[in-house]
């Protein structure tokens, strides 16, 4: 039996949390692999959106914290941390402990890590057995921004639960009907929602409406930007993203930076076509003119940055040449023209949606993700068994 202890923040809403919850719940009900036993630790309360089938141990409780420490120093257990490469608390924590079988799963926090914190990141990488990333873009960012050796980094793309039922909205396809586009996610700097709102200014008078789902620090400012546009509505945070996705005809992802883009996978499951920024890890899901359409980010970023907003990253990954580049935003007029063009091509949208759906079902599913992750666990388990025999 392989024992794995997971440490993941579950108080926020995001792709990291959703992917983990789907994975761990799938393990609880699946009979495909009963050779791995899981234990879940977190810090603070679990968000009400997440219904975990496994018991969660909050390390604010000293008994649970001590239990996690014992797991970290154990030679018998594997400990899997999520998005903790950039945490100073984790650096201090690990500097005091002998660590044997630690996995660190990086999913995007390094985009906003300053060069000055590079030595701390490299220390954590040195302490870890392996670094997992959710995309090739994340791996490139580690290697080229912080000089992390590729030998210690492995890519495992996210997977989603493809058994979820998601009924696509029936399209009317007549000139008088409204074409509904949508955005779902945190209303914060990296998501580029201000660009989408500006694009809608160019679509006033067209039968196109934008629905924005989500909340965040920029919500007030984005609503202020959109206050004169009757073709935009805000519905706040939604508990069920699939229900929202099934109500729109095109998902727009105008991100300034996006390590992978889990929402594109969820859209694919619902057979909703995607129009997105050609940046970072998004093209690892959306192949231009095949599973959706991509727009190059060419404009200088113009966004109000209130205190507490996520700062702009120093660099993003250019998916064409695999190099780091200064972040840019999509041109709003170009985005508006592309939205209008796609709204008039229902057959093309259906083509993209079906191709994306097939890609999600065939590759970006939770079973493939679990299989690749479990292969890592077994590899580490075999390695530590050999080491234990040699030591004895």
BALOBA-1460 file (C-alpha; in Angstrom, 3 decimals):
// residues 392
<rec num="1" residu="x" x="0.000" y="0.000" z="0.000"/>
<rec num="2" residu="x" x="1.325" y="3.438" z="-0.993"/>
<rec num="3" residu="x" x="0.404" y="6.192" z="1.469"/>
<rec num="4" residu="x" x="0.109" y="9.720" z="0.061"/>
<rec num="5" residu="x" x="-0.543" y="12.847" z="2.130"/>
<rec num="6" residu="x" x="-1.807" y="15.864" z="0.175"/>
<rec num="7" residu="x" x="-1.451" y="19.445" z="1.391"/>
<rec num="8" residu="x" x="-3.624" y="21.861" z="-0.591"/>
<rec num="9" residu="x" x="-5.357" y="25.177" z="0.087"/>
<rec num="10" residu="x" x="-9.117" y="24.704" z="-0.215"/>
<rec num="11" residu="x" x="-10.393" y="28.062" z="1.023"/>
<rec num="12" residu="x" x="-10.280" y="29.736" z="-2.404"/>
<rec num="13" residu="x" x="-11.968" y="29.062" z="-5.710"/>
<rec num="14" residu="x" x="-9.812" y="28.161" z="-8.689"/>
<rec num="15" residu="x" x="-8.543" y="25.525" z="-11.060"/>
<rec num="16" residu="x" x="-6.102" y="24.057" z="-8.521"/>
<rec num="17" residu="x" x="-8.857" y="23.388" z="-6.028"/>
<rec num="18" residu="x" x="-11.398" y="22.104" z="-8.548"/>
<rec num="19" residu="x" x="-8.887" y="19.745" z="-10.148"/>
<rec num="20" residu="x" x="-7.785" y="18.368" z="-6.781"/>
<rec num="21" residu="x" x="-11.324" y="17.856" z="-5.493"/>
<rec num="22" residu="x" x="-12.360" y="16.037" z="-8.664"/>
<rec num="23" residu="x" x="-9.267" y="13.849" z="-8.419"/>
<rec num="24" residu="x" x="-9.613" y="12.938" z="-4.747"/>
<rec num="25" residu="x" x="-13.356" y="12.315" z="-5.015"/>
<rec num="26" residu="x" x="-12.777" y="10.139" z="-8.055"/>
<rec num="27" residu="x" x="-10.293" y="8.114" z="-6.007"/>
<rec num="28" residu="x" x="-12.833" y="7.704" z="-3.219"/>
<rec num="29" residu="x" x="-15.446" y="6.131" z="-5.494"/>
<rec num="30" residu="x" x="-13.205" y="4.429" z="-8.049"/>
<rec num="31" residu="x" x="-12.325" y="0.762" z="-7.807"/>
<rec num="32" residu="x" x="-9.631" y="0.990" z="-10.488"/>
<rec num="33" residu="x" x="-6.768" y="1.540" z="-8.051"/>
<rec num="34" residu="x" x="-6.996" y="0.506" z="-4.398"/>
<rec num="35" residu="x" x="-3.224" y="0.354" z="-3.852"/>
<rec num="36" residu="x" x="-2.959" y="4.023" z="-2.847"/>
<rec num="37" residu="x" x="-4.276" y="5.451" z="0.423"/>
<rec num="38" residu="x" x="-4.844" y="9.201" z="0.596"/>
<rec num="39" residu="x" x="-4.898" y="11.714" z="3.445"/>
<rec num="40" residu="x" x="-5.806" y="15.367" z="2.863"/>
<rec num="41" residu="x" x="-4.435" y="18.322" z="4.841"/>
<rec num="42" residu="x" x="-5.361" y="21.969" z="4.392"/>
<rec num="43" residu="x" x="-4.950" y="25.313" z="6.147"/>
<rec num="44" residu="x" x="-8.194" y="26.973" z="7.209"/>
<rec num="45" residu="x" x="-11.759" y="26.280" z="6.198"/>
<rec num="46" residu="x" x="-12.802" y="24.383" z="3.084"/>
<rec num="47" residu="x" x="-14.843" y="26.530" z="0.687"/>
<rec num="48" residu="x" x="-18.526" y="25.619" z="0.612"/>
<rec num="49" residu="x" x="-18.261" y="24.917" z="-3.120"/>
<rec num="50" residu="x" x="-16.185" y="21.803" z="-2.474"/>
<rec num="51" residu="x" x="-17.808" y="18.633" z="-1.215"/>
<rec num="52" residu="x" x="-14.960" y="16.242" z="-0.494"/>
<rec num="53" residu="x" x="-15.618" y="12.581" z="0.137"/>
<rec num="54" residu="x" x="-12.349" y="12.297" z="2.080"/>
<rec num="55" residu="x" x="-11.917" y="13.743" z="5.558"/>
<rec num="56" residu="x" x="-9.865" y="16.953" z="5.541"/>
<rec num="57" residu="x" x="-7.407" y="17.755" z="8.342"/>
<rec num="58" residu="x" x="-6.886" y="21.459" z="9.102"/>
<rec num="59" residu="x" x="-3.297" y="22.107" z="10.245"/>
<rec num="60" residu="x" x="-4.487" y="25.046" z="12.334"/>
<rec num="61" residu="x" x="-5.179" y="22.206" z="14.740"/>
<rec num="62" residu="x" x="-1.795" y="21.451" z="16.303"/>
<rec num="63" residu="x" x="-2.506" y="17.712" z="16.344"/>
<rec num="64" residu="x" x="-3.004" y="17.782" z="12.561"/>
<rec num="65" residu="x" x="0.079" y="19.953" z="12.052"/>
<rec num="66" residu="x" x="2.176" y="17.479" z="14.027"/>
<rec num="67" residu="x" x="0.721" y="14.638" z="11.959"/>
<rec num="68" residu="x" x="1.717" y="16.410" z="8.713"/>
<rec num="69" residu="x" x="5.243" y="16.963" z="10.050"/>
<rec num="70" residu="x" x="5.542" y="13.256" z="10.825"/>
<rec num="71" residu="x" x="4.395" y="12.444" z="7.289"/>
<rec num="72" residu="x" x="6.964" y="14.818" z="5.790"/>
<rec num="73" residu="x" x="9.882" y="13.300" z="7.665"/>
<rec num="74" residu="x" x="8.678" y="9.726" z="7.158"/>
<rec num="75" residu="x" x="10.554" y="7.500" z="4.718"/>
<rec num="76" residu="x" x="7.407" y="5.461" z="4.155"/>
<rec num="77" residu="x" x="4.966" y="8.169" z="3.049"/>
<rec num="78" residu="x" x="4.796" y="10.419" z="-0.014"/>
<rec num="79" residu="x" x="3.802" y="14.040" z="0.639"/>
<rec num="80" residu="x" x="2.266" y="16.044" z="-2.218"/>
<rec num="81" residu="x" x="2.142" y="19.846" z="-1.887"/>
<rec num="82" residu="x" x="0.102" y="21.972" z="-4.315"/>
<rec num="83" residu="x" x="1.229" y="25.470" z="-5.463"/>
<rec num="84" residu="x" x="3.670" y="25.874" z="-2.576"/>
<rec num="85" residu="x" x="6.899" y="26.548" z="-4.471"/>
<rec num="86" residu="x" x="6.627" y="30.274" z="-3.781"/>
<rec num="87" residu="x" x="5.627" y="30.135" z="-0.099"/>
<rec num="88" residu="x" x="8.098" y="31.585" z="2.405"/>
<rec num="89" residu="x" x="6.307" y="29.642" z="5.155"/>
<rec num="90" residu="x" x="6.994" y="26.421" z="3.277"/>
<rec num="91" residu="x" x="10.660" y="27.416" z="2.853"/>
<rec num="92" residu="x" x="10.991" y="27.915" z="6.608"/>
<rec num="93" residu="x" x="9.039" y="24.750" z="7.285"/>
<rec num="94" residu="x" x="11.180" y="22.580" z="5.025"/>
<rec num="95" residu="x" x="14.458" y="24.108" z="6.180"/>
<rec num="96" residu="x" x="13.836" y="22.693" z="9.660"/>
<rec num="97" residu="x" x="12.838" y="19.189" z="8.588"/>
<rec num="98" residu="x" x="14.491" y="16.185" z="6.978"/>
<rec num="99" residu="x" x="12.484" y="15.594" z="3.803"/>
<rec num="100" residu="x" x="12.394" y="12.304" z="1.922"/>
<rec num="101" residu="x" x="9.488" y="11.879" z="-0.504"/>
<rec num="102" residu="x" x="8.142" y="15.339" z="-1.273"/>
<rec num="103" residu="x" x="6.338" y="16.282" z="-4.491"/>
<rec num="104" residu="x" x="5.626" y="19.933" z="-5.251"/>
<rec num="105" residu="x" x="2.884" y="20.589" z="-7.805"/>
<rec num="106" residu="x" x="3.278" y="23.997" z="-9.468"/>
<rec num="107" residu="x" x="0.252" y="25.369" z="-11.332"/>
<rec num="108" residu="x" x="0.938" y="29.042" z="-11.884"/>
<rec num="109" residu="x" x="2.078" y="30.816" z="-8.710"/>
<rec num="110" residu="x" x="5.595" y="31.314" z="-10.132"/>
<rec num="111" residu="x" x="4.364" y="33.791" z="-12.789"/>
<rec num="112" residu="x" x="4.282" y="36.518" z="-10.142"/>
<rec num="113" residu="x" x="7.346" y="35.448" z="-8.193"/>
<rec num="114" residu="x" x="10.124" y="38.045" z="-8.247"/>
<rec num="115" residu="x" x="13.700" y="37.208" z="-9.178"/>
<rec num="116" residu="x" x="14.755" y="38.068" z="-5.616"/>
<rec num="117" residu="x" x="12.829" y="35.034" z="-4.364"/>
<rec num="118" residu="x" x="14.576" y="32.756" z="-6.870"/>
<rec num="119" residu="x" x="17.113" y="31.371" z="-4.340"/>
<rec num="120" residu="x" x="14.264" y="30.385" z="-2.013"/>
<rec num="121" residu="x" x="12.446" y="28.643" z="-4.853"/>
<rec num="122" residu="x" x="15.594" y="26.753" z="-5.832"/>
<rec num="123" residu="x" x="16.035" y="25.670" z="-2.213"/>
<rec num="124" residu="x" x="12.521" y="24.217" z="-2.137"/>
<rec num="125" residu="x" x="13.125" y="22.478" z="-5.469"/>
<rec num="126" residu="x" x="16.348" y="21.016" z="-4.049"/>
<rec num="127" residu="x" x="14.468" y="19.633" z="-1.026"/>
<rec num="128" residu="x" x="11.781" y="18.063" z="-3.207"/>
<rec num="129" residu="x" x="11.998" y="14.702" z="-4.917"/>
<rec num="130" residu="x" x="10.115" y="15.975" z="-7.971"/>
<rec num="131" residu="x" x="8.320" y="19.065" z="-9.303"/>
<rec num="132" residu="x" x="5.097" y="18.473" z="-11.213"/>
<rec num="133" residu="x" x="3.627" y="21.137" z="-13.503"/>
<rec num="134" residu="x" x="0.198" y="21.443" z="-15.078"/>
<rec num="135" residu="x" x="1.532" y="22.517" z="-18.492"/>
<rec num="136" residu="x" x="4.616" y="22.794" z="-20.656"/>
<rec num="137" residu="x" x="4.316" y="26.566" z="-20.222"/>
<rec num="138" residu="x" x="4.717" y="26.222" z="-16.454"/>
<rec num="139" residu="x" x="7.749" y="23.986" z="-16.969"/>
<rec num="140" residu="x" x="9.266" y="26.571" z="-19.337"/>
<rec num="141" residu="x" x="8.680" y="29.337" z="-16.798"/>
<rec num="142" residu="x" x="10.515" y="27.335" z="-14.120"/>
<rec num="143" residu="x" x="13.414" y="26.548" z="-16.408"/>
<rec num="144" residu="x" x="13.903" y="29.911" z="-18.117"/>
<rec num="145" residu="x" x="12.981" y="32.350" z="-15.369"/>
<rec num="146" residu="x" x="14.523" y="30.524" z="-12.418"/>
<rec num="147" residu="x" x="17.055" y="28.134" z="-14.034"/>
<rec num="148" residu="x" x="15.437" y="25.002" z="-12.634"/>
<rec num="149" residu="x" x="16.859" y="21.879" z="-14.253"/>
<rec num="150" residu="x" x="14.402" y="20.093" z="-16.528"/>
<rec num="151" residu="x" x="15.472" y="16.740" z="-15.059"/>
<rec num="152" residu="x" x="13.555" y="17.500" z="-11.877"/>
<rec num="153" residu="x" x="10.371" y="18.760" z="-13.565"/>
<rec num="154" residu="x" x="7.628" y="16.637" z="-15.078"/>
<rec num="155" residu="x" x="4.458" y="17.773" z="-16.866"/>
<rec num="156" residu="x" x="1.104" y="16.204" z="-15.997"/>
<rec num="157" residu="x" x="-1.720" y="18.078" z="-17.681"/>
<rec num="158" residu="x" x="-4.877" y="18.558" z="-15.650"/>
<rec num="159" residu="x" x="-7.815" y="16.243" z="-16.112"/>
<rec num="160" residu="x" x="-11.492" y="16.800" z="-15.364"/>
<rec num="161" residu="x" x="-14.334" y="14.485" z="-14.473"/>
<rec num="162" residu="x" x="-15.828" y="13.689" z="-17.868"/>
<rec num="163" residu="x" x="-18.771" y="11.870" z="-16.298"/>
<rec num="164" residu="x" x="-20.331" y="15.216" z="-15.345"/>
<rec num="165" residu="x" x="-23.523" y="15.875" z="-17.296"/>
<rec num="166" residu="x" x="-23.543" y="19.159" z="-19.173"/>
<rec num="167" residu="x" x="-26.399" y="19.873" z="-21.567"/>
<rec num="168" residu="x" x="-25.512" y="22.411" z="-24.238"/>
<rec num="169" residu="x" x="-27.933" y="25.234" z="-24.935"/>
<rec num="170" residu="x" x="-29.888" y="24.770" z="-28.154"/>
<rec num="171" residu="x" x="-28.926" y="27.414" z="-30.712"/>
<rec num="172" residu="x" x="-31.634" y="29.220" z="-32.677"/>
<rec num="173" residu="x" x="-29.398" y="30.501" z="-35.499"/>
<rec num="174" residu="x" x="-31.662" y="33.261" z="-36.758"/>
<rec num="175" residu="x" x="-30.768" y="36.909" z="-37.206"/>
<rec num="176" residu="x" x="-33.127" y="38.128" z="-34.486"/>
<rec num="177" residu="x" x="-31.813" y="35.827" z="-31.747"/>
<rec num="178" residu="x" x="-29.270" y="36.957" z="-29.171"/>
<rec num="179" residu="x" x="-25.812" y="35.419" z="-29.344"/>
<rec num="180" residu="x" x="-24.658" y="34.834" z="-25.754"/>
<rec num="181" residu="x" x="-20.969" y="34.916" z="-24.943"/>
<rec num="182" residu="x" x="-19.539" y="34.368" z="-21.492"/>
<rec num="183" residu="x" x="-16.610" y="34.749" z="-19.159"/>
<rec num="184" residu="x" x="-16.163" y="32.794" z="-15.936"/>
<rec num="185" residu="x" x="-13.336" y="33.168" z="-13.454"/>
<rec num="186" residu="x" x="-11.754" y="35.438" z="-10.881"/>
<rec num="187" residu="x" x="-12.226" y="39.119" z="-11.573"/>
<rec num="188" residu="x" x="-8.561" y="39.991" z="-11.165"/>
<rec num="189" residu="x" x="-5.678" y="41.356" z="-13.202"/>
<rec num="190" residu="x" x="-4.456" y="38.221" z="-15.063"/>
<rec num="191" residu="x" x="-7.857" y="37.414" z="-16.556"/>
<rec num="192" residu="x" x="-8.051" y="40.429" z="-18.910"/>
<rec num="193" residu="x" x="-11.792" y="40.997" z="-18.399"/>
<rec num="194" residu="x" x="-11.345" y="44.741" z="-18.969"/>
<rec num="195" residu="x" x="-10.377" y="43.935" z="-22.573"/>
<rec num="196" residu="x" x="-13.558" y="41.928" z="-23.105"/>
<rec num="197" residu="x" x="-15.685" y="44.770" z="-21.708"/>
<rec num="198" residu="x" x="-13.966" y="47.230" z="-24.053"/>
<rec num="199" residu="x" x="-14.628" y="44.852" z="-26.952"/>
<rec num="200" residu="x" x="-18.338" y="44.895" z="-26.097"/>
<rec num="201" residu="x" x="-18.300" y="48.681" z="-26.588"/>
<rec num="202" residu="x" x="-17.644" y="47.969" z="-30.258"/>
<rec num="203" residu="x" x="-20.554" y="45.511" z="-30.333"/>
<rec num="204" residu="x" x="-23.267" y="47.833" z="-29.024"/>
<rec num="205" residu="x" x="-26.295" y="47.489" z="-31.303"/>
<rec num="206" residu="x" x="-25.407" y="43.942" z="-32.306"/>
<rec num="207" residu="x" x="-27.414" y="40.957" z="-31.099"/>
<rec num="208" residu="x" x="-24.567" y="39.917" z="-28.829"/>
<rec num="209" residu="x" x="-24.658" y="39.866" z="-25.043"/>
<rec num="210" residu="x" x="-21.887" y="39.149" z="-22.559"/>
<rec num="211" residu="x" x="-22.499" y="37.431" z="-19.224"/>
<rec num="212" residu="x" x="-19.676" y="37.673" z="-16.673"/>
<rec num="213" residu="x" x="-19.621" y="35.074" z="-13.896"/>
<rec num="214" residu="x" x="-17.261" y="35.414" z="-10.958"/>
<rec num="215" residu="x" x="-16.154" y="37.830" z="-8.276"/>
<rec num="216" residu="x" x="-12.904" y="39.372" z="-7.182"/>
<rec num="217" residu="x" x="-11.055" y="42.538" z="-6.319"/>
<rec num="218" residu="x" x="-11.702" y="44.162" z="-9.722"/>
<rec num="219" residu="x" x="-15.460" y="43.573" z="-9.651"/>
<rec num="220" residu="x" x="-16.371" y="47.162" z="-8.667"/>
<rec num="221" residu="x" x="-14.044" y="48.693" z="-11.275"/>
<rec num="222" residu="x" x="-15.186" y="46.353" z="-14.064"/>
<rec num="223" residu="x" x="-18.829" y="47.105" z="-13.305"/>
<rec num="224" residu="x" x="-17.994" y="50.801" z="-13.401"/>
<rec num="225" residu="x" x="-16.319" y="50.320" z="-16.795"/>
<rec num="226" residu="x" x="-19.401" y="48.473" z="-18.103"/>
<rec num="227" residu="x" x="-22.131" y="50.645" z="-16.523"/>
<rec num="228" residu="x" x="-23.247" y="52.254" z="-19.802"/>
<rec num="229" residu="x" x="-23.379" y="48.998" z="-21.771"/>
<rec num="230" residu="x" x="-26.713" y="47.195" z="-21.779"/>
<rec num="231" residu="x" x="-25.116" y="44.251" z="-23.565"/>
<rec num="232" residu="x" x="-23.140" y="43.238" z="-20.443"/>
<rec num="233" residu="x" x="-24.429" y="41.617" z="-17.249"/>
<rec num="234" residu="x" x="-22.652" y="40.434" z="-14.107"/>
<rec num="235" residu="x" x="-24.105" y="37.441" z="-12.258"/>
<rec num="236" residu="x" x="-21.486" y="37.012" z="-9.525"/>
<rec num="237" residu="x" x="-19.859" y="33.817" z="-8.444"/>
<rec num="238" residu="x" x="-21.601" y="30.637" z="-9.586"/>
<rec num="239" residu="x" x="-21.486" y="27.364" z="-7.672"/>
<rec num="240" residu="x" x="-21.870" y="25.201" z="-10.766"/>
<rec num="241" residu="x" x="-19.663" y="26.308" z="-13.679"/>
<rec num="242" residu="x" x="-21.167" y="23.673" z="-15.978"/>
<rec num="243" residu="x" x="-24.632" y="25.130" z="-15.591"/>
<rec num="244" residu="x" x="-23.258" y="28.531" z="-16.558"/>
<rec num="245" residu="x" x="-21.290" y="27.180" z="-19.517"/>
<rec num="246" residu="x" x="-24.312" y="25.344" z="-20.865"/>
<rec num="247" residu="x" x="-26.181" y="28.685" z="-21.022"/>
<rec num="248" residu="x" x="-23.750" y="30.420" z="-23.412"/>
<rec num="249" residu="x" x="-22.721" y="29.905" z="-27.030"/>
<rec num="250" residu="x" x="-19.102" y="31.048" z="-26.887"/>
<rec num="251" residu="x" x="-16.623" y="31.194" z="-24.019"/>
<rec num="252" residu="x" x="-14.096" y="34.040" z="-24.223"/>
<rec num="253" residu="x" x="-10.803" y="33.699" z="-22.332"/>
<rec num="254" residu="x" x="-8.935" y="37.027" z="-22.784"/>
<rec num="255" residu="x" x="-6.201" y="36.229" z="-20.261"/>
<rec num="256" residu="x" x="-2.984" y="38.204" z="-19.876"/>
<rec num="257" residu="x" x="-1.393" y="35.114" z="-18.331"/>
<rec num="258" residu="x" x="-2.839" y="31.621" z="-18.014"/>
<rec num="259" residu="x" x="-0.655" y="28.640" z="-16.995"/>
<rec num="260" residu="x" x="-3.165" y="26.219" z="-18.551"/>
<rec num="261" residu="x" x="-6.811" y="27.315" z="-18.514"/>
<rec num="262" residu="x" x="-8.996" y="24.729" z="-16.759"/>
<rec num="263" residu="x" x="-12.133" y="26.589" z="-17.841"/>
<rec num="264" residu="x" x="-11.330" y="25.658" z="-21.454"/>
<rec num="265" residu="x" x="-11.529" y="21.997" z="-20.450"/>
<rec num="266" residu="x" x="-14.871" y="22.525" z="-18.748"/>
<rec num="267" residu="x" x="-16.169" y="24.329" z="-21.830"/>
<rec num="268" residu="x" x="-15.003" y="21.432" z="-23.982"/>
<rec num="269" residu="x" x="-16.907" y="18.952" z="-21.845"/>
<rec num="270" residu="x" x="-20.048" y="21.040" z="-22.438"/>
<rec num="271" residu="x" x="-19.325" y="21.352" z="-26.181"/>
<rec num="272" residu="x" x="-18.968" y="25.127" z="-25.854"/>
<rec num="273" residu="x" x="-16.505" y="26.669" z="-28.353"/>
<rec num="274" residu="x" x="-13.667" y="28.815" z="-27.020"/>
<rec num="275" residu="x" x="-12.078" y="32.051" z="-28.223"/>
<rec num="276" residu="x" x="-8.935" y="32.738" z="-26.201"/>
<rec num="277" residu="x" x="-5.660" y="34.607" z="-25.927"/>
<rec num="278" residu="x" x="-2.711" y="32.863" z="-27.536"/>
<rec num="279" residu="x" x="-0.548" y="32.861" z="-24.449"/>
<rec num="280" residu="x" x="1.146" y="30.546" z="-21.943"/>
<rec num="281" residu="x" x="-0.545" y="27.148" z="-21.641"/>
<rec num="282" residu="x" x="-3.845" y="27.915" z="-23.393"/>
<rec num="283" residu="x" x="-2.632" y="26.591" z="-26.800"/>
<rec num="284" residu="x" x="-1.926" y="23.246" z="-25.128"/>
<rec num="285" residu="x" x="-5.727" y="22.910" z="-25.038"/>
<rec num="286" residu="x" x="-6.956" y="25.208" z="-27.805"/>
<rec num="287" residu="x" x="-5.386" y="24.465" z="-31.187"/>
<rec num="288" residu="x" x="-6.128" y="27.448" z="-33.429"/>
<rec num="289" residu="x" x="-8.766" y="26.741" z="-36.114"/>
<rec num="290" residu="x" x="-9.173" y="23.176" z="-34.809"/>
<rec num="291" residu="x" x="-10.453" y="23.123" z="-31.223"/>
<rec num="292" residu="x" x="-11.187" y="26.861" z="-31.076"/>
<rec num="293" residu="x" x="-9.592" y="30.135" z="-32.071"/>
<rec num="294" residu="x" x="-6.682" y="32.058" z="-30.608"/>
<rec num="295" residu="x" x="-5.829" y="35.757" z="-30.753"/>
<rec num="296" residu="x" x="-2.297" y="37.043" z="-30.265"/>
<rec num="297" residu="x" x="-1.846" y="39.510" z="-27.409"/>
<rec num="298" residu="x" x="-0.167" y="42.527" z="-29.009"/>
<rec num="299" residu="x" x="-1.277" y="45.621" z="-27.080"/>
<rec num="300" residu="x" x="0.293" y="47.340" z="-24.120"/>
<rec num="301" residu="x" x="-1.646" y="46.485" z="-20.974"/>
<rec num="302" residu="x" x="-4.049" y="49.158" z="-19.762"/>
<rec num="303" residu="x" x="-5.727" y="48.189" z="-16.526"/>
<rec num="304" residu="x" x="-6.499" y="49.869" z="-13.209"/>
<rec num="305" residu="x" x="-4.539" y="48.184" z="-10.427"/>
<rec num="306" residu="x" x="-6.175" y="48.706" z="-7.030"/>
<rec num="307" residu="x" x="-4.349" y="47.753" z="-3.865"/>
<rec num="308" residu="x" x="-4.556" y="44.008" z="-3.377"/>
<rec num="309" residu="x" x="-4.912" y="43.137" z="-7.060"/>
<rec num="310" residu="x" x="-2.625" y="40.453" z="-8.468"/>
<rec num="311" residu="x" x="0.388" y="42.268" z="-9.967"/>
<rec num="312" residu="x" x="1.245" y="41.848" z="-13.607"/>
<rec num="313" residu="x" x="3.920" y="39.205" z="-14.192"/>
<rec num="314" residu="x" x="7.370" y="40.170" z="-15.447"/>
<rec num="315" residu="x" x="7.070" y="37.611" z="-18.207"/>
<rec num="316" residu="x" x="4.669" y="35.223" z="-19.903"/>
<rec num="317" residu="x" x="5.448" y="32.306" z="-22.213"/>
<rec num="318" residu="x" x="5.252" y="32.793" z="-25.967"/>
<rec num="319" residu="x" x="3.705" y="29.486" z="-27.134"/>
<rec num="320" residu="x" x="5.126" y="29.838" z="-30.651"/>
<rec num="321" residu="x" x="8.834" y="30.096" z="-29.852"/>
<rec num="322" residu="x" x="8.709" y="28.802" z="-26.241"/>
<rec num="323" residu="x" x="10.503" y="31.938" z="-25.018"/>
<rec num="324" residu="x" x="9.640" y="34.365" z="-22.242"/>
<rec num="325" residu="x" x="8.211" y="37.723" z="-23.301"/>
<rec num="326" residu="x" x="6.779" y="40.880" z="-21.779"/>
<rec num="327" residu="x" x="3.019" y="40.412" z="-21.112"/>
<rec num="328" residu="x" x="0.554" y="42.059" z="-23.468"/>
<rec num="329" residu="x" x="-3.229" y="42.169" z="-23.835"/>
<rec num="330" residu="x" x="-5.513" y="41.381" z="-26.772"/>
<rec num="331" residu="x" x="-6.565" y="44.303" z="-28.953"/>
<rec num="332" residu="x" x="-10.227" y="45.015" z="-27.988"/>
<rec num="333" residu="x" x="-11.331" y="45.958" z="-31.517"/>
<rec num="334" residu="x" x="-9.784" y="42.802" z="-32.949"/>
<rec num="335" residu="x" x="-11.525" y="40.771" z="-30.253"/>
<rec num="336" residu="x" x="-14.859" y="42.430" z="-31.051"/>
<rec num="337" residu="x" x="-14.491" y="41.688" z="-34.761"/>
<rec num="338" residu="x" x="-13.642" y="38.056" z="-34.049"/>
<rec num="339" residu="x" x="-16.653" y="37.647" z="-31.715"/>
<rec num="340" residu="x" x="-18.942" y="39.139" z="-34.387"/>
<rec num="341" residu="x" x="-17.434" y="36.922" z="-37.072"/>
<rec num="342" residu="x" x="-17.888" y="33.750" z="-35.040"/>
<rec num="343" residu="x" x="-21.438" y="34.668" z="-34.063"/>
<rec num="344" residu="x" x="-22.312" y="34.452" z="-37.752"/>
<rec num="345" residu="x" x="-20.708" y="31.034" z="-38.266"/>
<rec num="346" residu="x" x="-22.657" y="28.462" z="-36.230"/>
<rec num="347" residu="x" x="-21.339" y="25.515" z="-38.243"/>
<rec num="348" residu="x" x="-17.739" y="26.541" z="-37.557"/>
<rec num="349" residu="x" x="-18.488" y="26.934" z="-33.848"/>
<rec num="350" residu="x" x="-20.007" y="23.476" z="-33.774"/>
<rec num="351" residu="x" x="-16.900" y="22.092" z="-35.486"/>
<rec num="352" residu="x" x="-14.651" y="23.666" z="-32.836"/>
<rec num="353" residu="x" x="-16.913" y="22.498" z="-30.019"/>
<rec num="354" residu="x" x="-16.980" y="18.882" z="-31.167"/>
<rec num="355" residu="x" x="-13.215" y="18.775" z="-31.662"/>
<rec num="356" residu="x" x="-12.594" y="20.291" z="-28.237"/>
<rec num="357" residu="x" x="-15.054" y="17.884" z="-26.656"/>
<rec num="358" residu="x" x="-13.244" y="14.925" z="-28.221"/>
<rec num="359" residu="x" x="-9.875" y="16.219" z="-27.009"/>
<rec num="360" residu="x" x="-11.159" y="16.587" z="-23.464"/>
<rec num="361" residu="x" x="-12.785" y="13.157" z="-23.454"/>
<rec num="362" residu="x" x="-9.761" y="11.416" z="-25.000"/>
<rec num="363" residu="x" x="-6.920" y="13.162" z="-23.150"/>
<rec num="364" residu="x" x="-7.894" y="15.796" z="-20.586"/>
<rec num="365" residu="x" x="-9.879" y="13.380" z="-18.416"/>
<rec num="366" residu="x" x="-9.424" y="12.599" z="-14.728"/>
<rec num="367" residu="x" x="-8.571" y="8.940" z="-15.358"/>
<rec num="368" residu="x" x="-5.551" y="9.817" z="-17.535"/>
<rec num="369" residu="x" x="-4.465" y="12.417" z="-14.974"/>
<rec num="370" residu="x" x="-4.803" y="9.883" z="-12.150"/>
<rec num="371" residu="x" x="-2.937" y="7.214" z="-14.087"/>
<rec num="372" residu="x" x="0.041" y="9.510" z="-14.765"/>
<rec num="373" residu="x" x="0.076" y="10.788" z="-11.181"/>
<rec num="374" residu="x" x="-0.073" y="7.271" z="-9.742"/>
<rec num="375" residu="x" x="2.801" y="6.237" z="-11.984"/>
<rec num="376" residu="x" x="4.843" y="8.980" z="-10.275"/>
<rec num="377" residu="x" x="3.794" y="7.720" z="-6.833"/>
<rec num="378" residu="x" x="4.840" y="4.173" z="-7.730"/>
<rec num="379" residu="x" x="8.130" y="5.380" z="-9.155"/>
<rec num="380" residu="x" x="8.939" y="7.197" z="-5.910"/>
<rec num="381" residu="x" x="7.751" y="4.246" z="-3.836"/>
<rec num="382" residu="x" x="10.029" y="1.890" z="-5.777"/>
<rec num="383" residu="x" x="12.940" y="4.315" z="-5.471"/>
<rec num="384" residu="x" x="12.590" y="4.671" z="-1.691"/>
<rec num="385" residu="x" x="12.252" y="0.898" z="-1.302"/>
<rec num="386" residu="x" x="15.535" y="0.364" z="-3.146"/>
<rec num="387" residu="x" x="17.215" y="3.097" z="-1.092"/>
<rec num="388" residu="x" x="15.938" y="1.534" z="2.142"/>
<rec num="389" residu="x" x="17.385" y="-1.877" z="1.165"/>
<rec num="390" residu="x" x="20.761" y="-0.328" z="0.302"/>
<rec num="391" residu="x" x="20.856" y="1.577" z="3.614"/>
<rec num="392" residu="x" x="20.204" y="-1.655" z="5.466"/>
